[in-house]
């Protein structure tokens, strides 16, 4: 049976760093950047490297619709 992994894409320029997605993520896959900011001066969310299950909780709570979640099949 194939395994389903998730992948997220964050629109960095629209993210205002509200941290709602980080709190909503059940696998603690997201975090806010600490050293970089977007063109508006906000720390933005980023994938900290794997662990995403594709539940889309982050995208649902994002008030600015900055996050797109994809599900990918792995063997």
Phi, psi and omega in degrees: 000129181289151179263144179254122175249159178253159175217137180243151173234125182253129172281093188302322184288340179265340184291133179251010174067039183286344176075004180296321180293322180296318180291324184282341184288117182287341181256004179056045182273338184256152172207163175272146177294151179250333184250347183240152175228158177277186185292346176268353179093013180262144168287134185248163180278152179212157176282126183274009173107084174078169179097350180293132180256000178077025183286339178070017176300321180297316181291327181292320183274348182293116183289342182251007179052048182271346189247131174244132182249132177242146174252133180231140182272130176239148182260000000 
